[in-house]
Amino acid sequence: MIYVTIVLKLVIGLASLVIVTRLLGKKQMSQVTPFDFVYALILGGTVEETIYHQDHTIPQMLFSIAAWGALIYTVEKITMKFDKLRAPLKGTSQILIKGGKVNLRELERASLELEQLRGMLRQKNIFSLKEVNYVFLETSGEISVLRYPDLDEPEEPSILLVNEGRVHEDNLREVGKDKEWLTQSIDRDGIKLKDIYYAEWSEPTGFYIKTYDHCL
């Protein structure tokens, strides 16, 4: 009987989760927010606890799922009506790059390093920051990118030589250069190393440099 009960709980639990999820609305995985993830995690945990504990009955499981689903449904409706509650519960998009300028405060608030942002851009087939006009970090954790129009793409990916004010020694060695070459090269442009937030370099296009003065 114990195995029959477990199977019955699994079937009823799965059906209940599907019903609650459908009632709360369809979303693609890319649209799932941290709030959505938490409520789904707790729903799954409720069913799991009931399945493997014999003192938890099916009616108790159904009540827990229904109560949790009703609570989340209420929160969803409230956030749709009251804008002030939407941001703390659902989050808001953040502008990480605006007009080609990196927003340092928003980047820090998102707990992102510049190289992590560059990695996300590469997944969008963007291999240099000079191609980017705006970058939005959506509530799902994905980025949306507005590129500069009619900008020829570089022939090869750029290499980050200065990362958040620090010289990237490994990348310098990768391109067969050293810190002295870097300092002399940027000095010719009248730029001091201490003033640079990031500096990209590629063989065909040379340097693309942003100083702290050109960040938000």
Backbone as CSV, one residue per row, in Angstrom:
resi,resn,N_x,N_y,N_z,CA_x,CA_y,CA_z,C_x,C_y,C_z
1,MET,0.821,-1.218,0.000,0.000,0.000,0.000,0.854,1.267,0.000
2,ILE,2.022,1.192,0.627,2.856,2.384,0.720,3.309,2.856,-0.662
3,TYR,3.588,1.856,-1.565,4.030,2.219,-2.915,2.878,2.795,-3.737
4,VAL,1.709,2.246,-3.536,0.534,2.772,-4.218,0.265,4.211,-3.784
5,THR,0.449,4.474,-2.490,0.230,5.821,-1.962,1.232,6.809,-2.559
6,ILE,2.509,6.374,-2.675,3.539,7.252,-3.245,3.210,7.591,-4.696
7,VAL,2.816,6.565,-5.480,2.458,6.800,-6.883,1.264,7.746,-6.977
8,LEU,0.284,7.529,-6.115,-0.908,8.377,-6.116,-0.542,9.817,-5.787
9,LYS,0.343,9.985,-4.801,0.786,11.332,-4.437,1.540,11.995,-5.598
10,LEU,2.365,11.214,-6.283,3.112,11.751,-7.420,2.177,12.246,-8.517
11,VAL,1.201,11.418,-8.843,0.257,11.771,-9.907,-0.552,13.006,-9.534
12,ILE,-1.093,13.007,-8.319,-1.906,14.144,-7.871,-1.045,15.397,-7.726
13,GLY,0.179,15.225,-7.194,1.087,16.372,-7.038,1.456,16.974,-8.367
14,LEU,1.782,16.115,-9.365,2.128,16.618,-10.692,0.957,17.364,-11.323
15,ALA,-0.220,16.773,-11.229,-1.402,17.419,-11.797,-1.668,18.765,-11.120
16,SER,-1.497,18.803,-9.808,-1.736,20.044,-9.071,-0.743,21.134,-9.468
17,LEU,0.528,20.750,-9.607,1.552,21.714,-9.996,1.285,22.272,-11.392
18,VAL,0.892,21.394,-12.306,0.585,21.843,-13.671,-0.572,22.832,-13.669
19,ILE,-1.614,22.512,-12.896,-2.791,23.386,-12.833,-2.424,24.747,-12.251
20,VAL,-1.684,24.741,-11.149,-1.300,26.006,-10.508,-0.406,26.826,-11.432
21,THR,0.548,26.162,-12.091,1.455,26.867,-12.994,0.705,27.485,-14.162
22,ARG,-0.272,26.754,-14.704,-1.068,27.285,-15.814,-1.914,28.472,-15.368
23,LEU,-2.431,28.402,-14.149,-3.254,29.499,-13.632,-2.432,30.765,-13.426
24,LEU,-1.160,30.588,-13.043,-0.305,31.736,-12.768,0.244,32.364,-14.039
25,GLY,0.063,31.704,-15.188,0.464,32.302,-16.465,1.623,31.584,-17.106
26,LYS,1.627,31.615,-18.448,2.692,30.978,-19.217,3.870,31.934,-19.356
27,LYS,5.061,31.376,-19.199,6.271,32.170,-19.387,7.338,31.294,-20.003
28,GLN,8.158,31.899,-20.865,9.328,31.194,-21.357,10.364,31.179,-20.251
29,MET,11.304,30.235,-20.342,12.342,30.153,-19.313,13.145,31.445,-19.247
30,SER,13.352,32.115,-20.386,14.125,33.351,-20.405,13.406,34.505,-19.715
31,GLN,12.095,34.335,-19.471,11.314,35.397,-18.840,11.130,35.176,-17.345
32,VAL,11.624,34.067,-16.828,11.437,33.744,-15.414,12.287,34.662,-14.544
33,THR,11.644,35.302,-13.579,12.343,36.181,-12.649,12.733,35.398,-11.394
34,PRO,13.622,35.971,-10.539,13.942,35.302,-9.275,12.708,35.006,-8.428
35,PHE,11.720,35.899,-8.471,10.470,35.689,-7.735,9.757,34.438,-8.255
36,ASP,9.681,34.292,-9.585,9.050,33.112,-10.183,9.790,31.837,-9.791
37,PHE,11.108,31.915,-9.769,11.925,30.755,-9.423,11.665,30.307,-7.990
38,VAL,11.553,31.271,-7.078,11.325,30.948,-5.664,9.975,30.273,-5.466
39,TYR,8.922,30.812,-6.094,7.609,30.201,-5.861,7.542,28.808,-6.479
40,ALA,8.211,28.595,-7.621,8.231,27.264,-8.224,9.009,26.287,-7.344
41,LEU,10.091,26.779,-6.742,10.910,25.934,-5.868,10.110,25.480,-4.648
42,ILE,9.367,26.388,-4.056,8.578,26.051,-2.871,7.423,25.120,-3.228
43,LEU,6.798,25.341,-4.386,5.743,24.430,-4.831,6.275,23.009,-4.972
44,GLY,7.423,22.883,-5.618,8.021,21.558,-5.783,8.414,20.944,-4.455
45,GLY,8.941,21.775,-3.550,9.322,21.280,-2.227,8.132,20.802,-1.422
46,THR,6.985,21.459,-1.585,5.764,21.045,-0.888,5.341,19.644,-1.299
47,VAL,5.369,19.384,-2.598,5.013,18.051,-3.097,6.029,17.013,-2.636
48,GLU,7.298,17.357,-2.686,8.348,16.415,-2.288,8.204,16.001,-0.823
49,GLU,7.949,16.989,0.037,7.791,16.692,1.464,6.631,15.725,1.701
50,THR,5.559,15.912,0.978,4.378,15.068,1.168,4.617,13.642,0.691
51,ILE,5.340,13.511,-0.415,5.568,12.186,-1.007,6.366,11.287,-0.072
52,TYR,7.397,11.834,0.544,8.322,11.001,1.304,8.058,11.007,2.810
53,HIS,6.976,11.618,3.234,6.595,11.575,4.648,5.173,11.026,4.737
54,GLN,5.077,9.875,5.334,3.781,9.183,5.388,2.755,9.898,6.249
55,ASP,3.226,10.733,7.174,2.270,11.437,8.025,1.679,12.663,7.324
56,HIS,2.189,12.976,6.125,1.623,14.060,5.319,0.605,13.459,4.347
57,THR,-0.616,13.826,4.489,-1.672,13.218,3.675,-1.877,13.983,2.363
58,ILE,-2.575,13.342,1.445,-2.871,13.975,0.153,-3.710,15.238,0.329
59,PRO,-4.759,15.227,1.171,-5.512,16.474,1.390,-4.631,17.611,1.911
60,GLN,-3.666,17.263,2.801,-2.758,18.298,3.307,-1.889,18.861,2.179
61,MET,-1.430,17.975,1.284,-0.619,18.415,0.153,-1.422,19.351,-0.746
62,LEU,-2.660,18.954,-1.054,-3.499,19.767,-1.920,-3.802,21.128,-1.292
63,PHE,-4.019,21.118,0.021,-4.280,22.387,0.708,-3.053,23.299,0.650
64,SER,-1.854,22.727,0.873,-0.619,23.531,0.848,-0.389,24.131,-0.532
65,ILE,-0.592,23.297,-1.570,-0.403,23.789,-2.945,-1.412,24.884,-3.265
66,ALA,-2.664,24.657,-2.877,-3.715,25.639,-3.158,-3.457,26.955,-2.415
67,ALA,-3.042,26.864,-1.143,-2.791,28.065,-0.351,-1.612,28.856,-0.920
68,TRP,-0.539,28.133,-1.274,0.642,28.797,-1.827,0.328,29.404,-3.199
69,GLY,-0.407,28.651,-4.022,-0.799,29.156,-5.330,-1.666,30.394,-5.221
70,ALA,-2.612,30.390,-4.269,-3.490,31.541,-4.067,-2.688,32.762,-3.610
71,LEU,-1.691,32.531,-2.744,-0.859,33.634,-2.263,-0.069,34.258,-3.417
72,ILE,0.537,33.410,-4.246,1.328,33.919,-5.368,0.430,34.622,-6.380
73,TYR,-0.746,34.053,-6.623,-1.696,34.666,-7.554,-2.089,36.063,-7.072
74,THR,-2.314,36.185,-5.764,-2.671,37.484,-5.184,-1.538,38.486,-5.352
75,VAL,-0.312,38.029,-5.085,0.854,38.911,-5.237,1.000,39.364,-6.682
76,GLU,0.801,38.421,-7.633,0.901,38.757,-9.061,-0.098,39.849,-9.426
77,LYS,-1.334,39.718,-8.965,-2.370,40.699,-9.287,-2.087,42.052,-8.640
78,ILE,-1.567,42.025,-7.407,-1.269,43.276,-6.706,-0.152,44.032,-7.420
79,THR,0.892,43.307,-7.852,2.009,43.963,-8.530,1.596,44.532,-9.885
80,MET,0.567,43.952,-10.488,0.068,44.488,-11.758,-0.651,45.816,-11.566
81,LYS,-1.226,46.004,-10.376,-2.019,47.215,-10.119,-1.218,48.318,-9.441
82,PHE,-0.203,47.945,-8.672,0.562,48.925,-7.906,2.022,48.905,-8.338
83,ASP,2.423,49.959,-9.052,3.783,50.041,-9.587,4.840,50.051,-8.490
84,LYS,4.514,50.643,-7.335,5.507,50.748,-6.265,5.906,49.392,-5.706
85,LEU,5.008,48.405,-5.834,5.325,47.073,-5.327,5.999,46.199,-6.382
86,ARG,5.894,46.587,-7.649,6.436,45.748,-8.719,7.960,45.660,-8.649
87,ALA,8.604,46.794,-8.409,10.071,46.808,-8.402,10.674,45.932,-7.303
88,PRO,10.231,46.083,-6.015,10.838,45.234,-4.985,10.507,43.751,-5.120
89,LEU,9.343,43.427,-5.690,8.945,42.024,-5.792,9.409,41.375,-7.094
90,LYS,9.299,42.113,-8.185,9.609,41.556,-9.503,10.956,42.009,-10.038
91,GLY,11.442,43.129,-9.512,12.670,43.682,-10.040,12.395,44.584,-11.233
92,THR,13.396,45.352,-11.640,13.298,46.223,-12.801,14.535,46.036,-13.666
93,SER,14.405,46.410,-14.922,15.568,46.332,-15.805,16.581,47.406,-15.418
94,GLN,17.850,47.143,-15.689,18.918,48.076,-15.369,19.676,48.423,-16.647
95,ILE,20.076,49.695,-16.763,20.863,50.129,-17.918,22.343,50.023,-17.539
96,LEU,23.026,49.041,-18.104,24.436,48.822,-17.792,25.356,49.676,-18.660
97,ILE,24.941,49.917,-19.902,25.681,50.808,-20.792,24.684,51.763,-21.420
98,LYS,24.984,53.044,-21.359,24.078,54.072,-21.876,24.867,55.022,-22.755
99,GLY,24.503,55.075,-24.035,25.227,55.936,-24.965,26.691,55.578,-25.079
100,GLY,27.002,54.281,-24.951,28.386,53.830,-25.035,29.166,53.958,-23.739
101,LYS,28.548,54.501,-22.700,29.216,54.688,-21.414,28.778,53.606,-20.428
102,VAL,29.740,52.952,-19.805,29.438,51.931,-18.804,28.937,52.592,-17.530
103,ASN,27.811,52.127,-17.029,27.263,52.642,-15.780,27.845,51.826,-14.630
104,LEU,28.865,52.361,-13.990,29.592,51.619,-12.951,28.703,51.270,-11.764
105,ARG,27.820,52.191,-11.400,26.952,51.951,-10.244,25.994,50.793,-10.517
106,GLU,25.396,50.785,-11.730,24.465,49.713,-12.066,25.183,48.381,-12.248
107,LEU,26.389,48.427,-12.764,27.171,47.201,-12.924,27.483,46.587,-11.557
108,GLU,27.822,47.437,-10.599,28.092,46.960,-9.239,26.813,46.470,-8.567
109,ARG,25.709,47.175,-8.798,24.435,46.772,-8.194,23.970,45.420,-8.714
110,ALA,24.326,45.119,-9.970,23.977,43.831,-10.559,24.986,42.741,-10.210
111,SER,26.023,43.094,-9.419,27.085,42.146,-9.030,27.739,41.518,-10.262
112,LEU,27.987,42.355,-11.263,28.630,41.901,-12.493,29.998,42.548,-12.634
113,GLU,30.975,41.764,-13.066,32.267,42.301,-13.444,32.249,42.617,-14.934
114,LEU,33.160,43.478,-15.342,33.178,43.882,-16.747,33.399,42.679,-17.667
115,GLU,34.274,41.769,-17.281,34.546,40.608,-18.125,33.319,39.697,-18.226
116,GLN,32.521,39.640,-17.157,31.275,38.872,-17.230,30.312,39.507,-18.231
117,LEU,30.246,40.837,-18.218,29.402,41.534,-19.182,29.891,41.282,-20.603
118,ARG,31.188,41.307,-20.804,31.741,41.029,-22.133,31.404,39.609,-22.586
119,GLY,31.409,38.680,-21.640,31.036,37.312,-21.972,29.576,37.220,-22.402
120,MET,28.704,37.960,-21.740,27.292,37.976,-22.119,27.108,38.611,-23.498
121,LEU,27.927,39.624,-23.794,27.868,40.256,-25.107,28.348,39.309,-26.203
122,ARG,29.377,38.524,-25.887,29.878,37.575,-26.894,28.807,36.550,-27.259
123,GLN,27.961,36.206,-26.296,26.862,35.288,-26.588,25.838,35.928,-27.530
124,LYS,25.891,37.255,-27.654,25.036,37.977,-28.603,25.804,38.294,-29.900
125,ASN,26.956,37.634,-30.066,27.805,37.853,-31.246,28.348,39.280,-31.314
126,ILE,28.637,39.846,-30.154,29.262,41.171,-30.070,30.604,40.992,-29.367
127,PHE,31.687,41.321,-30.058,33.013,40.995,-29.560,33.843,42.221,-29.194
128,SER,33.218,43.373,-29.155,33.903,44.581,-28.709,32.887,45.553,-28.134
129,LEU,33.268,46.216,-27.061,32.373,47.180,-26.424,32.116,48.402,-27.307
130,LYS,32.986,48.639,-28.270,32.783,49.812,-29.115,31.589,49.639,-30.058
131,GLU,31.096,48.424,-30.174,29.909,48.184,-30.997,28.607,48.510,-30.256
132,VAL,28.721,48.737,-28.936,27.529,48.781,-28.091,27.121,50.212,-27.760
133,ASN,25.851,50.518,-28.011,25.281,51.812,-27.647,24.576,51.714,-26.289
134,TYR,23.654,50.742,-26.156,22.933,50.523,-24.902,22.940,49.032,-24.565
135,VAL,23.021,48.743,-23.261,22.829,47.376,-22.756,21.860,47.441,-21.584
136,PHE,20.788,46.664,-21.678,19.808,46.571,-20.595,19.909,45.184,-19.962
137,LEU,19.988,45.143,-18.643,19.918,43.882,-17.916,18.468,43.680,-17.502
138,GLU,17.815,42.665,-18.091,16.409,42.423,-17.826,16.221,41.691,-16.498
139,THR,14.993,41.662,-16.012,14.717,41.020,-14.723,14.981,39.518,-14.754
140,SER,15.017,38.935,-15.942,15.292,37.507,-16.074,16.782,37.195,-15.975
141,GLY,17.627,38.244,-16.001,19.073,38.041,-15.988,19.684,38.076,-17.369
142,GLU,18.855,38.126,-18.410,19.344,38.239,-19.783,19.630,39.713,-20.101
143,ILE,20.464,39.937,-21.124,20.733,41.308,-21.552,20.083,41.574,-22.907
144,SER,19.649,42.812,-23.094,19.176,43.292,-24.386,20.161,44.353,-24.850
145,VAL,20.532,44.289,-26.121,21.611,45.142,-26.622,21.133,45.970,-27.815
146,LEU,21.441,47.264,-27.780,21.238,48.146,-28.927,22.622,48.533,-29.447
147,ARG,22.916,48.081,-30.664,24.232,48.351,-31.235,24.218,49.679,-31.981
148,TYR,25.415,50.217,-32.193,25.524,51.394,-33.043,25.178,51.004,-34.477
149,PRO,24.419,51.830,-35.189,24.049,51.472,-36.558,25.223,51.587,-37.525
150,ASP,25.206,50.688,-38.524,26.182,50.748,-39.621,27.619,50.729,-39.149
151,LEU,27.882,49.999,-38.078,29.261,49.875,-37.582,29.847,48.570,-38.073
152,ASP,30.943,48.663,-38.800,31.597,47.451,-39.291,32.132,46.648,-38.120
153,GLU,31.890,45.369,-38.139,32.377,44.505,-37.076,33.885,44.304,-37.223
154,PRO,34.632,44.201,-36.121,36.061,43.952,-36.217,36.342,42.588,-36.817
155,GLU,37.514,42.455,-37.412,37.857,41.208,-38.080,38.114,40.077,-37.102
156,GLU,38.444,40.431,-35.872,38.682,39.417,-34.855,38.265,39.959,-33.494
157,PRO,38.004,39.078,-32.529,37.589,39.555,-31.205,38.656,40.421,-30.556
158,SER,38.213,41.441,-29.841,39.153,42.302,-29.125,39.632,41.614,-27.845
159,ILE,40.783,42.051,-27.382,41.366,41.537,-26.139,41.301,42.634,-25.087
160,LEU,40.822,42.285,-23.896,40.711,43.251,-22.810,42.064,43.351,-22.102
161,LEU,42.745,44.499,-22.267,44.066,44.687,-21.674,44.010,45.408,-20.334
162,VAL,43.032,46.279,-20.161,42.798,46.926,-18.861,41.363,46.618,-18.466
163,ASN,41.213,46.010,-17.304,39.906,45.551,-16.850,39.574,46.204,-15.519
164,GLU,38.592,47.120,-15.556,38.153,47.832,-14.352,39.332,48.506,-13.646
165,GLY,40.187,49.152,-14.443,41.309,49.903,-13.893,42.566,49.099,-13.632
166,ARG,42.509,47.782,-13.833,43.672,46.931,-13.570,44.208,46.348,-14.875
167,VAL,45.531,46.369,-15.020,46.154,45.808,-16.221,46.003,44.294,-16.209
168,HIS,45.540,43.747,-17.329,45.318,42.302,-17.452,46.590,41.670,-18.011
169,GLU,47.470,41.255,-17.101,48.792,40.739,-17.486,48.689,39.498,-18.377
170,ASP,47.759,38.598,-18.069,47.623,37.365,-18.862,47.249,37.679,-20.304
171,ASN,46.329,38.627,-20.502,45.923,38.982,-21.862,47.038,39.687,-22.623
172,LEU,47.856,40.467,-21.909,49.018,41.089,-22.544,49.985,40.028,-23.066
173,ARG,50.242,39.036,-22.239,51.140,37.958,-22.672,50.538,37.182,-23.846
174,GLU,49.215,37.055,-23.855,48.544,36.320,-24.921,48.772,36.963,-26.287
175,VAL,48.848,38.295,-26.315,49.066,38.992,-27.587,50.535,39.341,-27.798
176,GLY,51.404,38.824,-26.935,52.840,39.039,-27.097,53.305,40.436,-26.743
177,LYS,52.624,41.083,-25.822,52.974,42.440,-25.409,53.283,42.447,-23.913
178,ASP,53.757,43.627,-23.434,54.011,43.785,-22.005,53.469,45.128,-21.534
179,LYS,53.591,45.362,-20.235,53.021,46.569,-19.646,53.710,47.827,-20.171
180,GLU,55.006,47.719,-20.445,55.735,48.872,-20.974,55.184,49.283,-22.347
181,TRP,54.919,48.288,-23.191,54.327,48.575,-24.505,52.961,49.242,-24.346
182,LEU,52.167,48.738,-23.406,50.839,49.294,-23.158,50.937,50.745,-22.721
183,THR,51.827,51.026,-21.772,51.971,52.387,-21.253,52.422,53.347,-22.343
184,GLN,53.405,52.926,-23.135,53.908,53.792,-24.208,52.844,54.031,-25.280
185,SER,52.065,53.005,-25.574,51.053,53.119,-26.622,49.963,54.115,-26.241
186,ILE,49.492,54.027,-24.999,48.420,54.942,-24.594,48.944,56.339,-24.296
187,ASP,50.235,56.438,-23.914,50.825,57.758,-23.684,50.852,58.570,-24.967
188,ARG,51.007,57.883,-26.109,51.029,58.588,-27.392,49.692,59.256,-27.686
189,ASP,48.627,58.711,-27.075,47.301,59.307,-27.231,46.969,60.292,-26.115
190,GLY,47.956,60.550,-25.260,47.745,61.502,-24.177,46.887,60.972,-23.052
191,ILE,46.856,59.657,-22.879,46.029,59.035,-21.844,46.932,58.379,-20.806
192,LYS,46.600,58.569,-19.554,47.364,57.966,-18.473,46.716,56.642,-18.054
193,LEU,47.552,55.664,-17.740,47.064,54.334,-17.378,46.133,54.374,-16.177
194,LYS,46.423,55.234,-15.217,45.617,55.307,-13.989,44.198,55.834,-14.239
195,ASP,44.005,56.479,-15.402,42.696,57.061,-15.713,41.797,56.104,-16.488
196,ILE,42.323,54.953,-16.885,41.581,54.054,-17.770,40.714,53.094,-16.961
197,TYR,39.432,52.999,-17.358,38.540,51.983,-16.775,38.675,50.669,-17.531
198,TYR,38.583,50.726,-18.841,38.874,49.528,-19.629,39.517,49.921,-20.949
199,ALA,40.336,49.012,-21.466,40.997,49.213,-22.754,40.995,47.898,-23.510
200,GLU,40.383,47.920,-24.689,40.392,46.763,-25.578,41.433,46.992,-26.666
201,TRP,41.917,45.890,-27.216,42.889,46.004,-28.304,42.720,44.833,-29.255
202,SER,42.825,45.129,-30.537,42.846,44.074,-31.541,43.825,44.482,-32.629
203,GLU,44.389,43.513,-33.299,45.416,43.774,-34.299,44.914,44.662,-35.440
204,PRO,43.711,44.381,-35.979,43.282,45.205,-37.117,42.803,46.602,-36.758
205,THR,42.215,46.787,-35.574,41.596,48.083,-35.253,42.320,48.866,-34.170
206,GLY,43.290,48.253,-33.479,44.025,48.959,-32.438,43.250,49.067,-31.134
207,PHE,43.408,50.209,-30.451,42.830,50.390,-29.122,41.407,50.942,-29.178
208,TYR,40.614,50.514,-28.177,39.345,51.171,-27.861,39.357,51.367,-26.354
209,ILE,39.451,52.637,-25.925,39.701,52.956,-24.518,38.562,53.805,-23.956
210,LYS,38.165,53.475,-22.731,37.226,54.303,-21.988,37.852,54.641,-20.636
211,THR,37.949,55.934,-20.345,38.452,56.350,-19.045,37.301,56.465,-18.053
212,TYR,37.655,56.622,-16.795,36.619,56.761,-15.769,35.735,57.980,-16.037
213,ASP,36.300,59.007,-16.682,35.524,60.204,-17.007,34.418,59.917,-18.008
214,HIS,34.548,58.824,-18.773,33.560,58.463,-19.782,32.647,57.334,-19.317
215,CYS,32.606,57.117,-18.015,31.673,56.155,-17.421,30.644,56.927,-16.612
216,LEU,29.541,56.269,-16.342,28.468,56.910,-15.569,28.596,56.579,-14.089
